[in-house]
Amino acid sequence: MAKTLIRVGPEDFSVEAELAAVRRESPSAGGVVSFVGVVRDANDGARVSKMTLEHYPGMTEKALAKIVEKARERFHLIDVVVIHRVGELQVGDQIVLCLVSAAHRGEAFQGCEYVMDWLKTEAPFWKRETTPEGERWVDARESDDHARARWA
């Protein structure tokens, strides 16, 4: 049975537990692909000591659900798990998990990339980094827009 899990909150996640659940519940899946985004220690030429992520509760989950539904239809996905953390995160902390399964590996890879490309540009998240010079908001990246545009 197809599974969709969308969770937004401050709690960390276990990639291993989410993967095990998908594999256990979806014997028709021939491929499972995951992406884990983490807080890095530098961005745009500055050291980063922490990141704070904000969102609009309710609105964010609805935006993610729309993205997931489009990906599910386009790539015949069986399972889709999107977990995105918010709040204060330290360097090395996990930010986001996108895990998808499909009957074939190509669909799983494309589905995972599609979800992440659209999440980066369409989901209402705001990132603020702490650097030695103080706090700064992270602007949208042109490269993220280009990545999303390839799916048009």
Secondary structure, 3 states (H helix, E strand, C coil): CCEEEEEEECCCCCHHHHHHHHHHHCCCCCEEEEEEEECCCEECCEECCEEEEEECCCHHHHHHHHHHHHHHHHHCEEEEEEEEECEEEECCCEEEEEEEEECCHHHHHHHHHHHHHHHHHHCCEEEEEEECCEEEECCCCHHHHHHHHCCC
